[in-house]
Amino acid sequence: MKAFSSQRVVLPDQIGNFAILVENEKISAIVQREKIPAHGDHTDFGDLAILPGLVDSHIHINEPGRTEWEGFRTATRAAAAGGYTLLVDMPLNCIPSTSSPEALEMKRRAAAGQCLVDWAAWGAVVSDNNDQLLALANAGVPGYKCFLIHPGTEEFTLVNEDELRAALPHLKKSGLPLLVHAELAGPVTSATEKLAEADWRKHKTYLASRPDEAELDAINLLIQLAEEFRTHIHIVHLSTAKALDKLRDAKQRGLPITVETCPHYLHLAAEDISNGATLNKCAPPIRSRENREALWQALRDGTIDLIATDHSPCPPNLKQLESGDFRFAWGGIASVSLALAIIWTEAHRRGFSLTDIARWLGHQPAKLAGLDSCKGQLAAGLDADFAVFDPNTEWTVTAADLHYRHAVSPYLGERLRGKVVSTYLRGEAVFDRGNFSDGHLHGREYTRFSV
């Protein structure tokens, strides 16, 4: 038996002076410190906080097929450094896309022996794989992902309304959620055509090319489909605050809709992005400071359920760092190693607590993936996954803090509050004070049958 104690153990409903007891990779009990058994190993973390192992339900690992972009080895190292113990990989940017059980098996072979933390894989809904959807469920995916607009790579096709309607009965039968990139092409195409002669080194040009209406039109459609099919639809990386009233109303009416946003939408602001700063490009785009504050309010009132990174790395040349051209730069921001600190920096100054952090970055993402009976909280019976976090330290981000494959980031040089000290997976340290346990790769795949 092992015991891990702290004056600030972050439980679902309180933060207190407790000890986590671990046996056979699981949390056997959470007790008052004076009730720690005399036998066994005891590690006391003092006034450092112990958070549940974080869960990133939106990450692009890109393996197999684009390992030069990221890969399981580097993604899971960066995750461990960021306090994450479970990654749920998106089905695109890898080759092949995870649109069939055969592609899922290729991903499993690619992951073997490389993972420092645990992982799962979303399946794909694309234009021509309806006959694979239930087979993917039977192969263990916890849900599906689709795009309503071109995703940026040729291997993954978008779905139009008719194709989505044809897929939804299969998804309803599976009982699994559908995660949707909620932008429609019409408003984007119209806006982009008007910007042909604009200066594409300016973020405001790119922002104008991805108007709020693209998200609003998509979300209106998804609300209609959720009402019609009663299938769980999850809006990924919500960017526009203009959709919040409709989403709030849909949830109040009991529709099966959940919503996420991302660290970059909660920390960055369009007004602060300088010309040529293509490291800030993502889709949907980073919007205004006022928009950012409305997203924080939606986290406060529960309209937004969770925060996921949308960690979407690429080789530096694809970010058009020399030209600074937002039109042709890859749209993605990598942040899995920094997300906790980014969110805590912003949340702390707005009066949120570490219990909010644990819910947004732990329990709710695990629940979305159907893995909340083993991940995402500190509770008896769950995996002994946790992050030791110093919420008070302030530090400046350097390339050495990133740990993913390509050390580029819009956050370099930023001053953040809170830093991960150690990360434990099933009771064993996989990251501790800057060091990784590469000699013992603990990570394993979790499927919908793991619970």
N, C-alpha and C positions, 0 to 999 in steps of 0.2 A: 504494500500500500504506500502511496505517495500523498503528501499533503502540500498544498500551495496556498499561502495565506497573504493577506494584505489588509491594510486599513480601508482600502477602497475597492472592494469586490463589487462589480457592476452586475447586479441581478435584474430580472425583468421589471421589478417594481420598487427597488431600493438599491442604495449604495451603502455598504457597511463593512464592518470589521469581521470578516469571515475566513474560513478555510475551505478549500476545494479538495475533497478526498478523491483519489483516483485509483481504480483497480481495473485491470484487464482492459486498458485503453478507454474506459468509460468513467464518467463522474459517478461515483457511488453515493456521495452525499455532499451537502454543503452545510457546514456546522459553525457554531461559534468557536473562536480560536481556543478557548479553554477546553473544548471537547475534542481537540486533535488527539488521536490515539498515541500512546507512548511509543509504540513500535512503528517502524517504517521511516521513510525519508521525509523531512520537512524543509521546504524552501519558503523563507519569509521575504516578501518583496516590500516590506515596510509601507511607505505611503504612496508607492507607485500603484496605479490603477490596474486591475485585472478585468479586461473586457472579454466577452466571448470571441472566439475566432471569427473573423469577418468573412462574409460570403459575397463574392462578386458575381452577380447573376448576368452580367453583360461584359464580356471580355472577348477579344479576338486573339487567339493564340496562334492561328495561321499555319498550323502544322497538321497534316503533311502538305507539301506543295509550295509553301512560301516561308520556309523556315528561315530564309535570309531576312524576313521581316520581323520574326519573333521566334516562336517555337516553345515547346513545353519546358525545356530546361531553363531558359531565361525568364519566361513568364512566371513560372512557379517560384523561382528565386526572388524575383521582384515582389511577388505576392507575399512571400514569407517575410520579407523586409518591411512590408506595409501592414502586417498584422492579419493578412487574409489566410484562411486555411482551406477554403473551397472556392474553386473557380468554375463557372458554368460557361462553357465555350460556345460562341456563336458559330452557326453552320456555314459562314461564308468567309472569304479571303483565303481559306485553305483550298487545296485542290486534291481530290474533288470536294465539292460542297457536300455537307452532311445531309444528303437528300435521299439516301437509301441505306438499308442495313449494311450493305457491302461497303459503302463509304464510311460508315461508323466503325466497322471492323478495321479499316485502314487507319483510322484515327487512333483506335485502341493500340494497334501495333506500333504506331509512331510514338505514342506516349510511354510505352513500356520501358521501365527502368530510368526514366528521366525526371520524374516529378517529385519535387520537394514538398508540395502540398497536394490535397485531393482535388479532383476535378469531376465534372460531368459534362455532357454535351447536348445542346439543343438540337433538334432535328429541323430540317428546312421544309417550308412550303414554297414551292416554285411553280412555274406555269404548267409543268407536265409530270408531276409526281404524285397525283392523287392515289394511284395504286400502291404507293409506298408508305403512305401516312400511318396506317394501322400497323404495318410491319415495323416501322420505326418505333412505334409505341411498344410493341412486343419485344423489340430489341433493347428497350430500356431508356429511351430518351425521356426527359421529364416534361417536354413540351416542344413547341415549334416556334420558328421565327420566319416572318415574311417581310418583304419590302413592297410598298405601293409606288415606289419611284425607283429609277435605275440605281443600283447599289454601288456602282463605281468599278465593279469587276465583271468580266464577261461570263464567268462560270456560274453566276447566281442570277436567275431571272426574276424580275418583278412579277407581281400578280395584279391583274386588273380586277374590277369589281365582279365581273362574271366568274373569273377563275377563283376568286376568293369565296364566292357563294357556292361554287362547286366543291371546294375543299372543306367548308365548315361542317357539313354533316359528318364527314369522317372524323374531324376534330371533336365534335360533340360526342361521337361514339367512343373515342379514346378517353374522354374525360380530362384531357390535358389542356393547359393554357396555350393561347396563341399570342406571341410577342410580335408587335407590329412597329416597323419604322413608319411613322405616321406623317408622311408628306405625299401630296399628290403632284404629279408632274405639270398639270395645266398652268397653275400660277407661276411655277418656276420658269417654264418655257416662255411664257408671256413676258415676265419681268426681265429675263435674260436677253431676249430679243431687243428690248428697249435700251440695253446697256452695252450694245456692241461697240460703241466708240468711247465708253467710259474708261477711267483709269483703274485697271484691275490690280494695281499695287495697293489700293486702298481697301481696307476691310469694309468700309461703308458701301463700296460697290458690290462686294460679295454679299453683304447683308441684304442689300436691296434685291439681289438676285434670288434669295430664298425667303420670300415674304411670309409673314405670319399666316397669310391666307392658305398657303400650301399645307401647313399643319392643321389649321382650322377646318378646311374642307375634308381632310382625311379623318380627323377626329369626329366630325359630324357623321361621316359614313360609318365609322366603327361603332359609334353609339347606336346608330340605327341597326347594325348587324347584331350587336350584343342584345338588343331588345328583341330582335326577330328570332335569333337562334339560341339565345340563352347559353352561349358558350363563353367561357372566361377569356376576355381580351385584355392584354396588358400593353399599355402605351409605353414604348421605350423612349428614353432620352427626351422627355418633354422640354421644349425650349421656350415656347411662347406662353406668356401668362394670359394672353387673350382667350385661351381655351379653358381656363380654370373654372369659370362660372358654369359652362356646359358640363364639364366633367364632375363638378361638385353636385350639380343637379342630377346627373345620371347615377351617381353613387347613392345619393339620397333616395332615389327611386328604386334602389335595390338591384340595379343592373350589375352584371358580373364584370366590372371594369376595375383594373388597378393601374397605377401610374408610377413611373420613375422619373427622376431627373439625375443630373450628373455633376461631379465636382466643378467642372469648368463653367457650367451655367450658374452655379452658386457662388463662384469666386471671381471670375473675370467679368469684364464689362466692355461693351463695344466701344465706348468713348475712350477707353484707355489703350486700344490696340493701335499701334503705330503703323505707318505705311510699310509694306513689305514684310510684316511680321506674320508670315504664313504658318508658323508653328501654332498659331491660334485658330487655324481653320478647322472646322468640324461641321457636320451636317446633322440636324439643323444648326444654324449659326449661333454664335454668342450674341445676345441682344443687349439691351440697355441696362443701366443701373436700376432704373425704376422697375423694369421687367424682372431683374434679379431679386429685388426685394419682395415682389409679389410671389415668386417661387418659394422664398423662405416662409412667407405667410401661409402658403398652401401646405408646406410641411408641418407648420404649426397646427393647422386645423384638420390635417389628415387627408386632404384632397390628393396630395402626393404621398404615396405609401412608402417609397424606399429610394435610396441613392445607390446607383451602380456606376462603375467607372466609364463604361464604353471605351476601355483601353484599346486603342486602335493604332498600333505602331506601324512604321514603314521605314525603309532605308531613307537616310537624310536627303538624298537627291530628289526623291519624290515629293518632298515638301517645297521644292522650288526656292531653296534658301538664297541662291544667288540672284535669281530674277525677281523674287518677291511677288510673283504673280499668283494671286488668290484663285484665279480662274482655273489654272492647271495644277495647282498644288493638291496633294492627297489630303482628303478631309478626315482627319483623325487626330486625337490627342491621347498620348500615353500617360497614365497617371497611377497605375495600380500600387506602386511603391510609395506614393505620396498622398493618396486620397484621404486617409484618416486624418493626417495633419492638416490638409487643406480644409476639410469639412469642420474639424474641431476649431481651427483658427476663426472661421466665420461663425460657427454655431455658438462658441463661447461668448463672443462679443454681443450676441443677440439674446443671451440669457438661457440658452438650451443647456441640458445636462448630458452627462455621459450615458444615462439611460436612453435618451433620445438617439444618441449615436449608435448604441447597441441595437436598438430597434430598426433604425434606418439601414444600417450597414451589416446587420447580423440576422436578426429574426425574420424580418420581412422578405429579404432576398431568399433565405432558406425556405420560407413558406411558399414563395412563388415557384420554386423548383420542386416542391413537394418533399423536401428533405428536412423539415423543421422538427421532426421527431428524433433527429440525430445531430443536427447542426444548428448553429445560430443563436444559442442561448447557453447560459451557465445554469444547468439544472440536472438533477439526478437522472441517470439513464442515458444522457446524451454523450456524444464523443467528448473526450477531455481535450477540447480545442480551446485555446485562449491566447490573448495577446497581452503582454505586459506593457503598459503605456504610461509615459511620463506626461501628464497633461499640462504641466507648468513650464517646461523648458521651451526656450525660443531658439531657433536655429535658422541658418541660411542654406538654401538648397544648392548643392553642387552636383556635378556630373557623377561623383562617386556615390551619391545617394539614390541613383535611379535604378541600377541593377538590371534593367531590361536590356534588350540586345543593342539598341542604338541610343546613345546617351545624349539625346536632344529633347528639349522640353521648353514650353513657354514659362515654366515655373522656375527655371534656373535663376539664381540670385534673389529669389523671393524670401522674405522673412516669415516663417511659419511658427505656430505655437503647437506644442505637443509632438512627441516622437516615440515610435515603437522601440522598446528596449529588447524584448524577446518575443518569440512566437512559438507556441507549443501545439503540436499535432498529436492527438491521442496520448497526451501525457509526456511526450518527448520533445525537447527543444530542437526545432529545425532552423531557427535563427536566434542568435544570442549576441547582443552587443557588437553587431557588425560582422559576425562570423556565421557561416552556414554549415549545416551538417551534411555536406555533400557526400561523405563516405557512407551514409545510410539514407537512401532515398525512400522516404516513408509513404509518399503520395500514392493514392489508389483511386480508381474510378468509382463514383457513386452513380447508381442508376435508380429509376423509379422503383426497382425491386429491392433497393438497399434498406428500405424503411419497414 
